């Protein structure tokens, strides 16, 4: 009887989601360079102990940056000119103690000593070509950028434990602006 009373009086602790923390697109803009639209963006990704532990436990995190360019139309659906996603994976290499960032095709890899450095690099998108100016047509256009992170590959024993966990996927709100050239 006494045990039940002490459990009921214990404070309820809220479950922290794995991707809790600041997560948003702070700024984004497009520049025209040699008739190519290039995206520049600053994204703030979450950084917490659960992310560090997951990476050090051989879980891969997939970071993505979605970019859409649409032309608003009256009395009809907007015309989509571009809908693309930049995907990159972050892993922890236990032997070297470094965080490894690779692109979608594992062609390019960068290595970082700390998770903060890796997340900072992930958050700086610079001169990413998105569209050739001749593909735009009549404007104005609406550009939208959204960042996302989700759990990627993981060791087989963890797959069974993480199967029911839905807190390993998160998207930032859309960052939008009107583009006129």
Secondary structure, DSSP 4 states (H G I P E B T S, - for coil): -HHHHHHHHSPPPPPPPTT-S--EEEEEEEEEETTEEEEEEEEE----HHHHHHHHTT--EEEEEEEEEEE--TTSPPEEEEEEEEEEEEEEETTTTEEEEEETTS--EEEESSHHHHHHHHHEEEEEEEEEGGGT-SS-EEEEEEEEEEE----HHHHHHHTT---SEEEPPPEEEEE--
